[in-house]
Amino acid sequence: MRKIVVGMFVSLDGVMEGPGPADDFPLAGWTMPYWDADVAQFVDASMAESDTLLLGRITYQGFAAAFGDAPADNPDAATMNRFTKYVVSTALEQAEWANSTVIRENVVEEIARLKEQPGRDIAISGSGQVVHTLMRAHLIDEYRLLIYPVILGQGKRLFPPDVPITLDLVEARTSAKGVLLVTYRPAQGPDAAGEGVG
């Protein structure tokens, strides 16, 4: 079975909103001073294990604008354009970015079916509402988090307050600029809060 992997930039107080400077968020761009080779390698390694993106509408449209018309010799754009993409949206009439399909109904059931299909990891970036839905449905298999040494005090958070989760640490290291690069999997067994999310 394929894994659903959440890859997320997160502040020390759990905020996932506005990591890039173009985001519509008062504190947007809070990750930018910390970008370095360690961060890039962590992101690239995760993407290399995936062949599918699962996104909410806002993240999907942002990625499509950034990568869809990028020059063919841009390696990041080439990777993103090649991926199979699923966008969860009731508002989007058509997904025009290459290799894209809209999921409008029965979201949990459709994504559970995607996990059963052959292929590599299904990656999620941003897309907070989609992530929260999948947490509640116990469909997330792994969290690859970049935890930044900043306190934002506002913004959308990765983990909702009503979903108890116990995670097992798989790997942890620190970037040269102090970003924690961690991989967690949902805890298994009777002591796992919320009976795990995997």
N, C-alpha and C positions, 0 to 999 in steps of 0.2 A: 504494500500500500504506500502511496506517495505521502510525503509529509507536507503539512501546511506550516510555513515558517514565517513568523513575524520579525521583520527587521526594522528597528526603530531607533531614531535619535530621541533621547529622553533627558530632561533636566534632572538635577538631583532631587527635586521635589515632585517628580513624576510627570511633568508636562511634556507633551509630544507636539504641541501646536507651534507652527511658525519657525521650523529650524532653518529655512532658507530665507534669503533677503527679500525675495519676491512675494512671500506669503502675506496674506491679509491678516496681520496680527501686530499689535502695537510693539511687541518686542521681537519682531521677526529678524532672523539672521543670527540668533544667539549661538549657533554652532560654528560660524565662520572663522572666528579667531583660532579655533582649535584644530582645523583641518591639517593633517600631515600624512606622511607615508603610511603610518600605522593604521590610521583611520581608513585610508583608501584601500589598504590591503584587506582589512576586515570586511569592508563592504563588497569588494570585488570577489573575495573568496566565497561569500554567501551567494552572490549572484551566479557564480560559476556552477553552483550545485543545483540551480533552478532552470526550468525551461518555460515556466508559466508565471504570469503576474495576475494577482487578484486584487482589484482596486475599487474604491468608492468613486463616485462621479467626480468630485472636486479634484482628487488626486489624479484620477485618470486624465481629466482635461488638462491639468497642469503638466503632466508627463508628455501627453500628446503634443502640446504646444512647444515643449522644450526639445523633444527628440524627433517628432514625426517628420519634420522638414529639414532636419540637420544634414549637413554634407555627408556623403556616403563614406568618406574617409574618417569620420568621427567614430572611434571604436565604441564609446559608450552608447551613442545613438544606434549604431549597428546592432549591438546586443539587445537594446530595448525594442527596436523595431522587429527583430527576429522572434522575440518571445511570443507565445500565445498569450492573449490577454482577455480577461473576463472583468467586466465592469458591472458592479451591482448598482442599479438605478431604476427608479420608476419614472424619472423625469426625462431621461435621455432617450430620444427617439431612435437614434442610429449611432453606432460606434464606428467612426470612419478611419481611425488609426489602424494600421496594418495588423491583420491577424486578431481582430477584436470581436468579442461577442458580448451582448448585453444580457445580464441575468435580471429579470424583472419580478419574477414570482418564485415562491417556494425556495427561497434563498438557501436555507440550511440544507434542504434535500438536494438541491442542485450541486452545492459545494461538496456535500458528502459523496455524491456520485463522481465528482471530479477526482476525489482522493482515490477512488477505486480504479481509475483508468491508469494505463501504463504511462510512465514518464518520470521526470525528475521532480525535485521539490516545487511546490507552489508557493511563491513568495508574495508577501504583503508588505507594503511600505505606506506610511501614512494611513489614511482610510480608517479613522478611529471608529466610526459606527459599525463598519464591517467587522473590525477586530472584536469589538464588544459583543456583537451578535455571535461570532464564532466561539468566543470565550464561554458564553452562556450555554452554547450547544456542545461544549467539550470537543471541539474539532481542531484546536490548535495543538501542534505537536512540539513546537520549539520557539523560543524567543531568543533572538540575537540582538542584544541591546547595546547601544553606545550611550553610556551614561556620562553626561557632561557636568563639570564642577561649577554649575551655575544654579542659583535659586531664582525662579521667575515669579513665583507668587500668584500667578494667574495663568489661565489658558486651559485647554482641553487636556485631560490626563489619560495616560495609557490604560491604567487599571481603574475600572469603575468601582465605586464604594460598595456596591451591592453584590460583588462577585468574589467570594473568598477563594484564594488560590494559594497552594503551596508548591513551590518550585524547587527542583534539584539543580544545583550548579554543575554544569558540564565542563566549562572552561572559563578562565578569567585571566586577563592581563591588562596592562595599562599602557596607553600610548605615550609617546614622548612628551606630549603636552597635557597629560593628566586625564585623558578620557578613559573611563573604564570600558573595556571591550569584553562583554560577558555573554555566555550562552547558557540558557536555562531550558530545562524540560519539565513539564508537569510531573509532580510527584505521583508515584503509584503506590497503591496499598491502602490499608485502612486508616492510616494517620494523615492522609492527604486531605487538606481542607477542601470542601466543595467536591470531594471525590475526584480531584484532579480535573484537568481540562483537556486531556489528550484522548 
